[in-house]
């Protein structure tokens, strides 16, 4: 008996309904706009990387930090957004009033960090923006360096340190 493509003759493959496609697209958009997401590797994967060749860290897209997004305000012009966040990676022909800033950082050890910021315009002014919880610049530098970020010292310690330096 033959199998493969010939076995599909006479059978109809059900196409997904528009409602299912829309629901899947909405679910994907919610996951993508949830902010930065990091996927870590298992102990077995770490062990197996010992036997594999060197893999470089690959960064793609625009890194948008929490500090950069905090400077973005509703009502700013496209030029102001471009000055703050840089040129968008994606400008869709079908959605001219939306700029997307996707970002991914894949470390050589397999750890993957992804983020996405979407800016929506109306009359060439920012109407709203999505981004979720993004890493700070300090956390991003620590992630590249492969270390854990140190929290900034509290204000009282900084004032006491300055007093000691003056004495």
C-alpha positions in Angstrom: 0.0 0.0 0.0 1.3 3.5 -0.8 1.5 6.2 1.7 2.5 9.8 1.6 0.9 12.4 -0.7 -1.2 9.9 -2.6 -2.9 8.8 0.6 -4.4 12.3 1.0 -6.4 12.2 -2.3 -10.0 12.5 -1.8 -9.7 13.9 1.7 -10.3 17.5 2.5 -8.1 19.4 5.0 -10.2 21.7 7.1 -9.0 25.3 6.8 -8.8 27.3 10.1 -11.8 29.5 10.6 -11.3 33.3 10.6 -12.3 33.4 14.3 -9.6 30.8 15.2 -7.0 32.7 13.2 -7.9 36.0 14.9 -7.8 34.3 18.4 -4.4 32.8 17.7 -3.1 36.2 16.5 -4.4 37.9 19.6 -2.8 35.3 21.9 0.5 35.7 20.0 0.4 39.5 20.3 -0.3 39.3 24.1 2.7 37.1 24.6 4.9 39.3 22.4 3.9 42.5 24.1 4.3 41.0 27.6 7.7 42.6 27.9 11.1 41.0 28.0 11.2 37.3 28.3 14.2 35.1 29.1 14.4 31.4 28.3 17.2 29.7 30.3 18.9 26.4 29.5 18.7 23.2 31.5 21.7 21.5 33.3 21.9 18.9 30.6 22.1 21.5 27.9 24.8 23.3 29.9 26.8 20.1 30.2 26.4 19.3 26.5 27.7 22.8 25.5 31.0 21.8 27.1 31.5 19.5 24.1 30.3 21.9 21.4 32.2 24.6 19.6 32.2 28.3 20.6 28.9 30.1 20.0 29.0 33.9 19.9 26.3 36.1 21.5 23.9 37.4 18.9 22.0 40.6 19.3 19.3 41.5 16.9 17.0 44.5 16.8 16.8 47.7 18.9 17.4 47.4 22.6 14.8 49.6 24.4 15.4 49.9 28.1 13.0 50.7 30.9 14.6 54.2 31.2 14.1 54.9 27.5 10.5 53.9 27.6 9.9 56.1 30.6 10.9 59.1 28.5 8.3 58.3 25.9 5.1 60.2 26.4 1.7 60.3 24.6 1.6 63.2 22.2 5.2 63.1 21.1 6.0 63.4 17.4 7.6 60.7 15.2 10.9 62.6 15.2 10.9 62.7 19.0 10.3 59.0 19.2 13.0 58.3 16.7 15.4 60.4 18.8 14.6 58.5 22.0 14.3 55.0 20.7 16.2 55.0 17.4 14.9 54.1 13.9 12.3 51.3 14.2 13.2 47.9 12.9 9.7 47.3 11.4 7.5 49.8 9.7 4.6 47.9 8.2 3.2 49.0 4.9 -0.3 48.0 6.0 0.0 49.6 9.4 1.7 52.9 8.7 0.7 54.3 12.1 2.6 51.6 14.1 6.3 51.2 14.7 7.7 48.0 16.1 11.0 47.7 18.0 11.7 43.9 18.3 14.8 42.7 20.2 16.5 39.4 20.8 19.7 38.5 22.6 20.9 34.9 22.2 23.8 34.1 24.4 26.3 31.5 23.4 25.1 29.2 26.2 21.6 29.1 24.7 19.9 31.7 27.0 17.5 33.7 24.9 16.0 37.1 25.8 13.3 38.7 23.7 11.4 41.9 23.9 9.1 43.9 21.8 7.9 47.5 22.0 5.1 48.8 19.7 4.4 52.5 19.3 1.0 53.5 17.8 0.5 56.9 16.2 -2.6 59.0 15.3 -2.1 62.2 13.3 1.7 61.7 13.6 1.6 61.9 17.4 2.0 59.0 19.9 -1.4 57.7 20.8 -0.3 54.7 22.9 2.6 52.2 23.3 3.0 48.6 24.4 6.1 47.2 25.9 5.6 45.5 29.3 8.4 45.1 31.8 11.7 45.8 30.1 15.1 45.4 31.7 17.0 48.4 32.9 20.2 49.4 31.1 22.2 48.1 34.2 20.4 44.7 33.9 21.1 44.5 30.2 24.8 45.2 30.6 25.0 42.6 33.4 23.2 40.1 31.1 25.7 40.7 28.3 28.7 40.4 30.7 27.2 37.2 32.2 27.0 38.5 35.7 24.1 39.4 38.0 23.4 43.1 38.4 24.2 44.8 41.7 21.3 46.9 43.0 22.1 50.7 43.3 23.0 51.8 46.9 20.3 53.5 48.9 20.3 57.3 49.0 21.5 57.4 52.7 24.6 55.4 52.0 25.5 57.6 49.1 25.2 60.8 51.3 27.3 59.2 54.0 30.0 58.2 51.5 30.1 61.8 50.2 30.5 63.1 53.8 33.4 60.7 54.4 35.2 61.8 51.2 35.0 65.5 52.3 36.5 64.8 55.7 
